[in-house]
Amino acid sequence: MLDLYNNKYDRKILKENIYAVKLMDILKTQTLDITFVVRYILSDLYQIHIDDMNISIEDVIKYQPHINKRELEKALLDYNSDSDSVEDFQTFAERESK
């Protein structure tokens, strides 16, 4: 399991472990780019914990102060593809249980 509070991980590792950790913990501890925030942190496709379902744009700005709010809002409006994202949780869980 990832030790988010003591280590920094790259995008690939975070994606591979997206269902193993809370998105809020990723948001609080890792340095993220706007694309990762839009595709994962703010996407309801990956919000499996109650805490993650309540993540707001304000939370993103609070924990990722290098991200510009207007740029984030624009990225959210422009985003319409999940091509870089990982598989859905059900597919992931079924694969991992084999």
Secondary structure in CASP SS format (residue, H / E / C, confidence):
PFRMAT SS
TARGET T0000
AUTHOR 0000-0000-0000
METHOD secondary structure of the structure
MODEL  1
M C 1.00
L C 1.00
D C 1.00
L C 1.00
Y C 1.00
N C 1.00
N C 1.00
K C 1.00
Y C 1.00
D C 1.00
R H 1.00
K H 1.00
I H 1.00
L H 1.00
K H 1.00
E H 1.00
N C 1.00
I C 1.00
Y C 1.00
A C 1.00
V C 1.00
K C 1.00
L H 1.00
M H 1.00
D H 1.00
I H 1.00
L H 1.00
K H 1.00
T H 1.00
Q C 1.00
T C 1.00
L C 1.00
D C 1.00
I H 1.00
T H 1.00
F H 1.00
V H 1.00
V H 1.00
R H 1.00
Y H 1.00
I H 1.00
L C 1.00
S C 1.00
D C 1.00
L C 1.00
Y C 1.00
Q C 1.00
I C 1.00
H C 1.00
I H 1.00
D H 1.00
D H 1.00
M H 1.00
N C 1.00
I C 1.00
S C 1.00
I H 1.00
E H 1.00
D H 1.00
V H 1.00
I H 1.00
K H 1.00
Y H 1.00
Q C 1.00
P C 1.00
H C 1.00
I C 1.00
N C 1.00
K H 1.00
R H 1.00
E H 1.00
L H 1.00
E H 1.00
K H 1.00
A H 1.00
L H 1.00
L H 1.00
D H 1.00
Y C 1.00
N C 1.00
S C 1.00
D C 1.00
S C 1.00
D C 1.00
S C 1.00
V C 1.00
E C 1.00
D C 1.00
F H 1.00
Q H 1.00
T H 1.00
F H 1.00
A H 1.00
E H 1.00
R H 1.00
E H 1.00
S C 1.00
K C 1.00
END
